[in-house]
Amino acid sequence: MVETHREKLEEFHLARRNVLNTRKEDRATRNDMKEQLLLNAENMQVELDAQREDLISRREALRQKQLAEEAARLAAAEPELATTPSPKPTSAKKPKSPKGGKKKK
């Protein structure tokens, strides 16, 4: 009877050690996965920031190019405005609109 109790106790301790070791390995695996995910997230953020910066610089370059083209277009159009006489506004008076009549009480 003592031997069966001792065997059962040893089986229990062995099973318990196995469970604890399995938990420890699972925890280590989960921590490794978490660290790997964090590294991936950091790398993706760095890549995103680099691409965003590239996009912003390209957009700014395009904006500057368009501003330069607009300034050149306005500068080219400015002499044309100086040489062509501007049309004189007609000073014809508009007819007065009739008043709404007398108010009735």
N, CA, C and O atoms as CSV, one atom per row, in Angstrom:
chain,resi,resn,atom,element,x,y,z
A,1,MET,N,N,0.819,-1.193,0.000
A,1,MET,CA,C,0.000,0.000,0.000
A,1,MET,C,C,0.870,1.266,0.000
A,1,MET,O,O,0.574,2.226,-0.712
A,2,VAL,N,N,1.903,1.263,0.773
A,2,VAL,CA,C,2.801,2.397,0.818
A,2,VAL,C,C,3.493,2.539,-0.530
A,2,VAL,O,O,3.720,3.656,-0.995
A,3,GLU,N,N,3.827,1.425,-1.158
A,3,GLU,CA,C,4.488,1.466,-2.450
A,3,GLU,C,C,3.563,2.023,-3.517
A,3,GLU,O,O,4.010,2.804,-4.358
A,4,THR,N,N,2.305,1.653,-3.514
A,4,THR,CA,C,1.385,2.180,-4.517
A,4,THR,C,C,1.180,3.676,-4.304
A,4,THR,O,O,1.064,4.444,-5.259
A,5,HIS,N,N,1.139,4.072,-3.038
A,5,HIS,CA,C,0.985,5.502,-2.747
A,5,HIS,C,C,2.242,6.248,-3.217
A,5,HIS,O,O,2.145,7.324,-3.807
A,6,ARG,N,N,3.398,5.681,-2.955
A,6,ARG,CA,C,4.655,6.300,-3.362
A,6,ARG,C,C,4.744,6.355,-4.883
A,6,ARG,O,O,5.196,7.365,-5.422
A,7,GLU,N,N,4.334,5.316,-5.590
A,7,GLU,CA,C,4.345,5.294,-7.055
A,7,GLU,C,C,3.390,6.346,-7.612
A,7,GLU,O,O,3.712,7.061,-8.561
A,8,LYS,N,N,2.217,6.423,-7.004
A,8,LYS,CA,C,1.255,7.441,-7.452
A,8,LYS,C,C,1.816,8.838,-7.223
A,8,LYS,O,O,1.658,9.723,-8.065
A,9,LEU,N,N,2.469,9.034,-6.085
A,9,LEU,CA,C,3.047,10.335,-5.783
A,9,LEU,C,C,4.170,10.666,-6.778
A,9,LEU,O,O,4.265,11.805,-7.236
A,10,GLU,N,N,5.002,9.708,-7.111
A,10,GLU,CA,C,6.055,9.931,-8.095
A,10,GLU,C,C,5.469,10.213,-9.479
A,10,GLU,O,O,5.973,11.074,-10.201
A,11,GLU,N,N,4.417,9.498,-9.850
A,11,GLU,CA,C,3.751,9.754,-11.134
A,11,GLU,C,C,3.174,11.168,-11.165
A,11,GLU,O,O,3.253,11.873,-12.171
A,12,PHE,N,N,2.590,11.559,-10.027
A,12,PHE,CA,C,2.029,12.912,-9.944
A,12,PHE,C,C,3.126,13.955,-10.106
A,12,PHE,O,O,2.979,14.903,-10.876
A,13,HIS,N,N,4.229,13.778,-9.377
A,13,HIS,CA,C,5.325,14.751,-9.470
A,13,HIS,C,C,5.931,14.783,-10.869
A,13,HIS,O,O,6.296,15.848,-11.368
A,14,LEU,N,N,6.036,13.628,-11.494
A,14,LEU,CA,C,6.547,13.574,-12.861
A,14,LEU,C,C,5.606,14.295,-13.823
A,14,LEU,O,O,6.046,15.072,-14.671
A,15,ALA,N,N,4.305,14.030,-13.683
A,15,ALA,CA,C,3.315,14.696,-14.539
A,15,ALA,C,C,3.330,16.201,-14.293
A,15,ALA,O,O,3.234,16.989,-15.234
A,16,ARG,N,N,3.451,16.598,-13.028
A,16,ARG,CA,C,3.481,18.020,-12.680
A,16,ARG,C,C,4.711,18.685,-13.299
A,16,ARG,O,O,4.599,19.769,-13.870
A,17,ARG,N,N,5.889,18.050,-13.194
A,17,ARG,CA,C,7.097,18.596,-13.802
A,17,ARG,C,C,6.934,18.730,-15.316
A,17,ARG,O,O,7.369,19.713,-15.917
A,18,ASN,N,N,6.303,17.727,-15.917
A,18,ASN,CA,C,6.070,17.791,-17.368
A,18,ASN,C,C,5.173,18.967,-17.725
A,18,ASN,O,O,5.444,19.691,-18.683
A,19,VAL,N,N,4.110,19.157,-16.960
A,19,VAL,CA,C,3.191,20.272,-17.215
A,19,VAL,C,C,3.914,21.596,-17.025
A,19,VAL,O,O,3.784,22.496,-17.855
A,20,LEU,N,N,4.671,21.725,-15.947
A,20,LEU,CA,C,5.395,22.978,-15.695
A,20,LEU,C,C,6.433,23.248,-16.778
A,20,LEU,O,O,6.602,24.387,-17.214
A,21,ASN,N,N,7.126,22.197,-17.211
A,21,ASN,CA,C,8.103,22.379,-18.300
A,21,ASN,C,C,7.408,22.795,-19.598
A,21,ASN,O,O,7.905,23.653,-20.327
A,22,THR,N,N,6.261,22.184,-19.879
A,22,THR,CA,C,5.508,22.549,-21.075
A,22,THR,C,C,5.066,24.005,-21.007
A,22,THR,O,O,5.157,24.733,-21.995
A,23,ARG,N,N,4.583,24.434,-19.827
A,23,ARG,CA,C,4.175,25.836,-19.661
A,23,ARG,C,C,5.364,26.775,-19.862
A,23,ARG,O,O,5.253,27.812,-20.517
A,24,LYS,N,N,6.503,26.386,-19.284
A,24,LYS,CA,C,7.703,27.214,-19.406
A,24,LYS,C,C,8.131,27.340,-20.870
A,24,LYS,O,O,8.483,28.428,-21.326
A,25,GLU,N,N,8.099,26.233,-21.597
A,25,GLU,CA,C,8.456,26.259,-23.013
A,25,GLU,C,C,7.458,27.090,-23.813
A,25,GLU,O,O,7.846,27.850,-24.700
A,26,ASP,N,N,6.172,26.944,-23.497
A,26,ASP,CA,C,5.153,27.741,-24.189
A,26,ASP,C,C,5.361,29.229,-23.923
A,26,ASP,O,O,5.262,30.042,-24.842
A,27,ARG,N,N,5.644,29.588,-22.690
A,27,ARG,CA,C,5.874,30.992,-22.339
A,27,ARG,C,C,7.090,31.523,-23.098
A,27,ARG,O,O,7.058,32.632,-23.632
A,28,ALA,N,N,8.153,30.733,-23.143
A,28,ALA,CA,C,9.357,31.158,-23.866
A,28,ALA,C,C,9.055,31.320,-25.356
A,28,ALA,O,O,9.514,32.273,-25.986
A,29,THR,N,N,8.289,30.396,-25.911
A,29,THR,CA,C,7.921,30.480,-27.323
A,29,THR,C,C,7.085,31.728,-27.592
A,29,THR,O,O,7.312,32.441,-28.569
A,30,ARG,N,N,6.115,31.980,-26.714
A,30,ARG,CA,C,5.269,33.169,-26.883
A,30,ARG,C,C,6.092,34.448,-26.767
A,30,ARG,O,O,5.877,35.395,-27.523
A,31,ASN,N,N,7.032,34.481,-25.825
A,31,ASN,CA,C,7.885,35.668,-25.684
A,31,ASN,C,C,8.755,35.867,-26.920
A,31,ASN,O,O,8.934,36.993,-27.384
A,32,ASP,N,N,9.293,34.777,-27.451
A,32,ASP,CA,C,10.088,34.892,-28.682
A,32,ASP,C,C,9.232,35.410,-29.834
A,32,ASP,O,O,9.667,36.269,-30.600
A,33,MET,N,N,8.025,34.888,-29.951
A,33,MET,CA,C,7.122,35.349,-31.021
A,33,MET,C,C,6.792,36.822,-30.830
A,33,MET,O,O,6.752,37.583,-31.797
A,34,LYS,N,N,6.553,37.225,-29.580
A,34,LYS,CA,C,6.217,38.624,-29.298
A,34,LYS,C,C,7.381,39.533,-29.670
A,34,LYS,O,O,7.176,40.585,-30.276
A,35,GLU,N,N,8.604,39.138,-29.312
A,35,GLU,CA,C,9.770,39.940,-29.665
A,35,GLU,C,C,9.935,40.024,-31.176
A,35,GLU,O,O,10.276,41.082,-31.706
A,36,GLN,N,N,9.698,38.926,-31.869
A,36,GLN,CA,C,9.816,38.919,-33.329
A,36,GLN,C,C,8.763,39.831,-33.953
A,36,GLN,O,O,9.050,40.563,-34.900
A,37,LEU,N,N,7.544,39.783,-33.418
A,37,LEU,CA,C,6.488,40.665,-33.928
A,37,LEU,C,C,6.831,42.126,-33.685
A,37,LEU,O,O,6.601,42.971,-34.550
A,38,LEU,N,N,7.379,42.431,-32.514
A,38,LEU,CA,C,7.766,43.812,-32.233
A,38,LEU,C,C,8.873,44.278,-33.176
A,38,LEU,O,O,8.843,45.411,-33.658
A,39,LEU,N,N,9.842,43.414,-33.440
A,39,LEU,CA,C,10.898,43.776,-34.388
A,39,LEU,C,C,10.325,44.001,-35.784
A,39,LEU,O,O,10.707,44.946,-36.473
A,40,ASN,N,N,9.406,43.128,-36.196
A,40,ASN,CA,C,8.768,43.301,-37.507
A,40,ASN,C,C,7.999,44.612,-37.562
A,40,ASN,O,O,8.052,45.326,-38.564
A,41,ALA,N,N,7.282,44.930,-36.485
A,41,ALA,CA,C,6.507,46.171,-36.450
A,41,ALA,C,C,7.438,47.382,-36.524
A,41,ALA,O,O,7.150,48.345,-37.235
A,42,GLU,N,N,8.550,47.336,-35.792
A,42,GLU,CA,C,9.506,48.443,-35.838
A,42,GLU,C,C,10.093,48.599,-37.238
A,42,GLU,O,O,10.213,49.714,-37.745
A,43,ASN,N,N,10.456,47.482,-37.858
A,43,ASN,CA,C,11.012,47.540,-39.216
A,43,ASN,C,C,9.989,48.087,-40.205
A,43,ASN,O,O,10.323,48.889,-41.077
A,44,MET,N,N,8.752,47.650,-40.062
A,44,MET,CA,C,7.698,48.148,-40.954
A,44,MET,C,C,7.485,49.639,-40.744
A,44,MET,O,O,7.255,50.370,-41.708
A,45,GLN,N,N,7.559,50.106,-39.489
A,45,GLN,CA,C,7.386,51.528,-39.214
A,45,GLN,C,C,8.522,52.341,-39.824
A,45,GLN,O,O,8.290,53.414,-40.381
A,46,VAL,N,N,9.740,51.839,-39.722
A,46,VAL,CA,C,10.893,52.534,-40.319
A,46,VAL,C,C,10.718,52.611,-41.836
A,46,VAL,O,O,10.954,53.655,-42.444
A,47,GLU,N,N,10.305,51.501,-42.436
A,47,GLU,CA,C,10.097,51.482,-43.887
A,47,GLU,C,C,8.974,52.441,-44.294
A,47,GLU,O,O,9.083,53.153,-45.292
A,48,LEU,N,N,7.900,52.447,-43.510
A,48,LEU,CA,C,6.784,53.352,-43.793
A,48,LEU,C,C,7.231,54.807,-43.693
A,48,LEU,O,O,6.881,55.626,-44.543
A,49,ASP,N,N,8.004,55.130,-42.653
A,49,ASP,CA,C,8.484,56.497,-42.497
A,49,ASP,C,C,9.371,56.907,-43.668
A,49,ASP,O,O,9.291,58.038,-44.147
A,50,ALA,N,N,10.213,55.990,-44.125
A,50,ALA,CA,C,11.090,56.298,-45.255
A,50,ALA,C,C,10.267,56.537,-46.522
A,50,ALA,O,O,10.527,57.485,-47.263
A,51,GLN,N,N,9.290,55.691,-46.765
A,51,GLN,CA,C,8.458,55.865,-47.957
A,51,GLN,C,C,7.627,57.140,-47.860
A,51,GLN,O,O,7.428,57.839,-48.854
A,52,ARG,N,N,7.143,57.438,-46.654
A,52,ARG,CA,C,6.358,58.670,-46.469
A,52,ARG,C,C,7.230,59.888,-46.734
A,52,ARG,O,O,6.792,60.836,-47.387
A,53,GLU,N,N,8.459,59.869,-46.233
A,53,GLU,CA,C,9.379,60.984,-46.452
A,53,GLU,C,C,9.687,61.138,-47.943
A,53,GLU,O,O,9.753,62.257,-48.452
A,54,ASP,N,N,9.873,60.026,-48.635
A,54,ASP,CA,C,10.122,60.068,-50.076
A,54,ASP,C,C,8.923,60.667,-50.803
A,54,ASP,O,O,9.082,61.497,-51.699
A,55,LEU,N,N,7.734,60.245,-50.416
A,55,LEU,CA,C,6.518,60.770,-51.042
A,55,LEU,C,C,6.376,62.267,-50.785
A,55,LEU,O,O,6.029,63.026,-51.690
A,56,ILE,N,N,6.642,62.684,-49.567
A,56,ILE,CA,C,6.523,64.110,-49.238
A,56,ILE,C,C,7.540,64.926,-50.030
A,56,ILE,O,O,7.212,66.005,-50.525
A,57,SER,N,N,8.762,64.430,-50.156
A,57,SER,CA,C,9.772,65.182,-50.904
A,57,SER,C,C,9.412,65.249,-52.386
A,57,SER,O,O,9.596,66.285,-53.024
A,58,ARG,N,N,8.898,64.144,-52.936
A,58,ARG,CA,C,8.471,64.175,-54.348
A,58,ARG,C,C,7.316,65.152,-54.545
A,58,ARG,O,O,7.281,65.898,-55.523
A,59,ARG,N,N,6.369,65.138,-53.600
A,59,ARG,CA,C,5.227,66.045,-53.714
A,59,ARG,C,C,5.687,67.492,-53.625
A,59,ARG,O,O,5.187,68.349,-54.354
A,60,GLU,N,N,6.643,67.772,-52.733
A,60,GLU,CA,C,7.157,69.130,-52.604
A,60,GLU,C,C,7.910,69.548,-53.860
A,60,GLU,O,O,7.811,70.698,-54.289
A,61,ALA,N,N,8.665,68.619,-54.458
A,61,ALA,CA,C,9.384,68.934,-55.695
A,61,ALA,C,C,8.392,69.255,-56.821
A,61,ALA,O,O,8.588,70.203,-57.581
A,62,LEU,N,N,7.334,68.456,-56.914
A,62,LEU,CA,C,6.310,68.720,-57.926
A,62,LEU,C,C,5.637,70.059,-57.668
A,62,LEU,O,O,5.371,70.816,-58.602
A,63,ARG,N,N,5.362,70.352,-56.399
A,63,ARG,CA,C,4.716,71.621,-56.041
A,63,ARG,C,C,5.610,72.794,-56.444
A,63,ARG,O,O,5.132,73.773,-57.016
A,64,GLN,N,N,6.921,72.695,-56.142
A,64,GLN,CA,C,7.845,73.773,-56.504
A,64,GLN,C,C,7.930,73.944,-58.016
A,64,GLN,O,O,8.005,75.062,-58.524
A,65,LYS,N,N,7.917,72.815,-58.728
A,65,LYS,CA,C,7.965,72.869,-60.193
A,65,LYS,C,C,6.721,73.569,-60.739
A,65,LYS,O,O,6.809,74.407,-61.637
A,66,GLN,N,N,5.556,73.207,-60.179
A,66,GLN,CA,C,4.315,73.830,-60.636
A,66,GLN,C,C,4.290,75.314,-60.295
A,66,GLN,O,O,3.804,76.121,-61.089
A,67,LEU,N,N,4.806,75.686,-59.124
A,67,LEU,CA,C,4.865,77.107,-58.766
A,67,LEU,C,C,5.790,77.873,-59.709
A,67,LEU,O,O,5.491,78.998,-60.110
A,68,ALA,N,N,6.912,77.254,-60.056
A,68,ALA,CA,C,7.843,77.903,-60.985
A,68,ALA,C,C,7.201,78.063,-62.364
A,68,ALA,O,O,7.340,79.106,-63.002
A,69,GLU,N,N,6.497,77.022,-62.820
A,69,GLU,CA,C,5.817,77.112,-64.113
A,69,GLU,C,C,4.741,78.189,-64.092
A,69,GLU,O,O,4.580,78.929,-65.062
A,70,GLU,N,N,4.012,78.276,-62.996
A,70,GLU,CA,C,2.956,79.294,-62.875
A,70,GLU,C,C,3.565,80.686,-62.863
A,70,GLU,O,O,3.034,81.602,-63.491
A,71,ALA,N,N,4.687,80.855,-62.147
A,71,ALA,CA,C,5.357,82.161,-62.112
A,71,ALA,C,C,5.872,82.527,-63.500
A,71,ALA,O,O,5.781,83.684,-63.910
A,72,ALA,N,N,6.412,81.548,-64.226
A,72,ALA,CA,C,6.897,81.812,-65.581
A,72,ALA,C,C,5.731,82.158,-66.504
A,72,ALA,O,O,5.842,83.043,-67.352
A,73,ARG,N,N,4.637,81.471,-66.335
A,73,ARG,CA,C,3.463,81.752,-67.164
A,73,ARG,C,C,2.942,83.156,-66.882
A,73,ARG,O,O,2.588,83.892,-67.803
A,74,LEU,N,N,2.897,83.521,-65.608
A,74,LEU,CA,C,2.434,84.870,-65.260
A,74,LEU,C,C,3.413,85.928,-65.751
A,74,LEU,O,O,2.997,86.995,-66.202
A,75,ALA,N,N,4.697,85.647,-65.667
A,75,ALA,CA,C,5.700,86.604,-66.147
A,75,ALA,C,C,5.598,86.763,-67.659
A,75,ALA,O,O,5.780,87.862,-68.184
A,76,ALA,N,N,5.308,85.670,-68.359
A,76,ALA,CA,C,5.165,85.752,-69.813
A,76,ALA,C,C,3.879,86.475,-70.190
A,76,ALA,O,O,3.824,87.163,-71.209
A,77,ALA,N,N,2.868,86.323,-69.386
A,77,ALA,CA,C,1.584,86.959,-69.688
A,77,ALA,C,C,1.591,88.432,-69.291
A,77,ALA,O,O,0.807,89.213,-69.830
A,78,GLU,N,N,2.444,88.822,-68.375
A,78,GLU,CA,C,2.480,90.195,-67.893
A,78,GLU,C,C,2.826,91.192,-68.994
A,78,GLU,O,O,2.149,92.217,-69.083
A,79,PRO,N,N,3.825,90.968,-69.835
A,79,PRO,CA,C,4.104,91.921,-70.918
A,79,PRO,C,C,2.932,92.011,-71.905
A,79,PRO,O,O,2.668,93.077,-72.462
A,80,GLU,N,N,2.249,90.915,-72.115
A,80,GLU,CA,C,1.101,90.961,-73.017
A,80,GLU,C,C,0.020,91.875,-72.461
A,80,GLU,O,O,-0.631,92.602,-73.212
A,81,LEU,N,N,-0.171,91.838,-71.153
A,81,LEU,CA,C,-1.175,92.700,-70.540
A,81,LEU,C,C,-0.767,94.160,-70.653
A,81,LEU,O,O,-1.617,95.035,-70.811
A,82,ALA,N,N,0.522,94.423,-70.573
A,82,ALA,CA,C,0.988,95.807,-70.661
A,82,ALA,C,C,0.856,96.350,-72.080
A,82,ALA,O,O,0.618,97.545,-72.255
A,83,THR,N,N,1.003,95.508,-73.091
A,83,THR,CA,C,0.939,95.988,-74.465
A,83,THR,C,C,-0.490,96.067,-74.974
A,83,THR,O,O,-0.785,96.923,-75.809
A,84,THR,N,N,-1.369,95.230,-74.517
A,84,THR,CA,C,-2.750,95.292,-74.990
A,84,THR,C,C,-3.528,96.254,-74.110
A,84,THR,O,O,-3.497,96.161,-72.883
A,85,PRO,N,N,-4.226,97.181,-74.756
A,85,PRO,CA,C,-5.005,98.123,-73.952
A,85,PRO,C,C,-6.166,97.386,-73.284
A,85,PRO,O,O,-6.812,96.519,-73.872
A,86,SER,N,N,-6.390,97.758,-72.071
A,86,SER,CA,C,-7.495,97.115,-71.372
A,86,SER,C,C,-8.802,97.748,-71.831
A,86,SER,O,O,-8.851,98.957,-72.062
A,87,PRO,N,N,-9.836,96.971,-71.964
A,87,PRO,CA,C,-11.106,97.553,-72.394
A,87,PRO,C,C,-11.627,98.513,-71.341
A,87,PRO,O,O,-11.586,98.251,-70.138
A,88,LYS,N,N,-12.118,99.634,-71.845
A,88,LYS,CA,C,-12.636,100.640,-70.915
A,88,LYS,C,C,-14.035,100.246,-70.488
A,88,LYS,O,O,-14.856,99.824,-71.303
A,89,PRO,N,N,-14.287,100.386,-69.234
A,89,PRO,CA,C,-15.633,100.038,-68.775
A,89,PRO,C,C,-16.649,101.043,-69.297
A,89,PRO,O,O,-16.389,102.245,-69.353
A,90,THR,N,N,-17.770,100.543,-69.664
A,90,THR,CA,C,-18.838,101.435,-70.128
A,90,THR,C,C,-19.456,102.068,-68.905
A,90,THR,O,O,-19.710,101.416,-67.893
A,91,SER,N,N,-19.684,103.333,-69.029
A,91,SER,CA,C,-20.230,104.042,-67.880
A,91,SER,C,C,-21.729,104.255,-68.064
A,91,SER,O,O,-22.286,105.242,-67.584
A,92,ALA,N,N,-22.364,103.342,-68.747
A,92,ALA,CA,C,-23.806,103.455,-68.921
A,92,ALA,C,C,-24.469,103.183,-67.589
A,92,ALA,O,O,-24.163,102.212,-66.896
A,93,LYS,N,N,-25.378,104.064,-67.259
A,93,LYS,CA,C,-26.062,103.912,-65.987
A,93,LYS,C,C,-27.155,102.873,-66.122
A,93,LYS,O,O,-27.813,102.763,-67.156
A,94,LYS,N,N,-27.325,102.145,-65.096
A,94,LYS,CA,C,-28.404,101.159,-65.085
A,94,LYS,C,C,-29.695,101.887,-64.753
A,94,LYS,O,O,-29.708,102.816,-63.945
A,95,PRO,N,N,-30.763,101.463,-65.373
A,95,PRO,CA,C,-32.032,102.116,-65.021
A,95,PRO,C,C,-32.399,101.752,-63.585
A,95,PRO,O,O,-32.160,100.646,-63.101
A,96,LYS,N,N,-32.986,102.738,-62.947
A,96,LYS,CA,C,-33.368,102.491,-61.568
A,96,LYS,C,C,-34.542,101.546,-61.533
A,96,LYS,O,O,-35.452,101.623,-62.358
A,97,SER,N,N,-34.506,100.666,-60.577
A,97,SER,CA,C,-35.636,99.745,-60.455
A,97,SER,C,C,-36.780,100.481,-59.786
A,97,SER,O,O,-36.573,101.248,-58.845
A,98,PRO,N,N,-37.990,100.245,-60.277
A,98,PRO,CA,C,-39.116,100.963,-59.689
A,98,PRO,C,C,-39.339,100.485,-58.266
A,98,PRO,O,O,-39.131,99.317,-57.938
A,99,LYS,N,N,-39.765,101.414,-57.440
A,99,LYS,CA,C,-40.028,101.078,-56.039
A,99,LYS,C,C,-41.256,100.206,-55.991
A,99,LYS,O,O,-42.025,100.163,-56.951
A,100,GLY,N,N,-41.444,99.540,-54.935
A,100,GLY,CA,C,-42.496,98.563,-54.810
A,100,GLY,C,C,-43.874,99.138,-54.625
A,100,GLY,O,O,-44.785,98.415,-54.220
A,101,GLY,N,N,-44.059,100.368,-54.897
A,101,GLY,CA,C,-45.373,100.976,-54.765
A,101,GLY,C,C,-45.588,101.447,-53.339
A,101,GLY,O,O,-44.745,101.270,-52.460
A,102,LYS,N,N,-46.759,102.060,-53.142
A,102,LYS,CA,C,-47.038,102.584,-51.819
A,102,LYS,C,C,-47.555,101.473,-50.940
A,102,LYS,O,O,-48.200,100.530,-51.398
A,103,LYS,N,N,-47.261,101.606,-49.698
A,103,LYS,CA,C,-47.727,100.590,-48.759
A,103,LYS,C,C,-49.149,100.876,-48.383
A,103,LYS,O,O,-49.555,102.022,-48.189
A,104,LYS,N,N,-49.887,99.817,-48.285
A,104,LYS,CA,C,-51.278,99.968,-47.849
A,104,LYS,C,C,-51.373,99.624,-46.409
A,104,LYS,O,O,-50.671,98.743,-45.911
A,105,LYS,N,N,-52.262,100.335,-45.723
A,105,LYS,CA,C,-52.418,100.072,-44.297
A,105,LYS,C,C,-53.503,99.097,-44.048
A,105,LYS,O,O,-53.775,98.757,-42.897
